[in-house]
């Protein structure tokens, strides 16, 4: 067990905190958006109809799909 002198010496230390962030906040935000987009793509890909291609799913994920990409082909 720690003595009272050792407890007093450690009381001013900050545990497990850094003075500076290890990553730039902008890079962290861009990485977060990329992870969310990838998760969204894979969720839509797993729920797609059999006749839809991976490119159709990507267009829907990005938001540039037109009705030709979302309706079944004849």
C-alpha positions, 0 to 999 in steps of 0.5 A: 500500500502507498504511504501518505508521502507517496500519495501526496507526491502523486496527487498533482499528477494528471493520469492518462492525459496528454497536453497535446492531441496526437492527431489534427482535429481536421484529419480526425474528422475526415477519417470519421466521415470516411468510416461512416461512409464505408459503413453506410456503403456496406449496409446498403450493399448487404441489403441490395437486390440481386440485380443491382451492381456494386456500382449502383450501390456506390451511386446511391451511397454518394447520392448521385443515383438516377432512376435507371440505377435504382430500378430493375433492368429489363 
